[in-house]
Structures are given as structure tokens and as C-alpha cells.
Amino acid sequence: MKATVVNVMVMSKLSDEIGFADIQEHPFFQNVDRDMMEQKQVVPPFKPNISERFGLDNFDPEFSNEPVLLTPDDNDIVKELDGYEFASFEHINHLMMYEEEVV
């Protein structure tokens, strides 16, 4: 079974119908020791080999060779951005509020 089962779950239900328990109880995760995971004592089953600066070895070249779009690299353009597009954006990722808790 592949990790894409989570994607299938998300695609098969509306995202507001899927809770943490739905993912936690899925057979794909049945052997996960949650206590060990919480203590950051779980050895990952796969550790990617990163041999280049951006670590793109593990991504399909079909995607990693695509040109970068909508990313201004001209400093004059960046200076002119006023952030209007994000004026009403209020999302806060509470999981990343404290740097020491970020893995």
C-alpha cells in the first residue's frame, strides 16, 4: 500500500468531512507507533538520497524540469509588489507558531 492512500481519501470525500481520526485509523497507518512518533523516535522507512543542491533526484523530471512560472526574479518587480492579493488572508499555521516545535 502506498502513501497515496491519504490522497485518495481526500479526493473521495469532501475535505471538511475528513478528520485526523479518519487518517489515523486507516489501515495504511495501523503499524505506526504514535507514542514513538510523538517523541520523534520513529526511524523513517525511507530516507531519500539527496545528491544535488535542490534534492530533485526523487521527483519525476516531468515536473522538476518545468519552467518556473509566476515567480518574479527581478528585484524591481519584487519591490513593486504591495501584497494586495493577500489583504484578507488570515490563515495562521498553529503548528508552526513556535520554532522549537517545528521538525
Summary of the structure (lengths in Angstrom):
residues: 103
radius of gyration: 19.2
end to end distance: 25.5
largest distance: 52.0
contacts: 126
relative contact order: 0.06
helix: 46%
strand: 0%
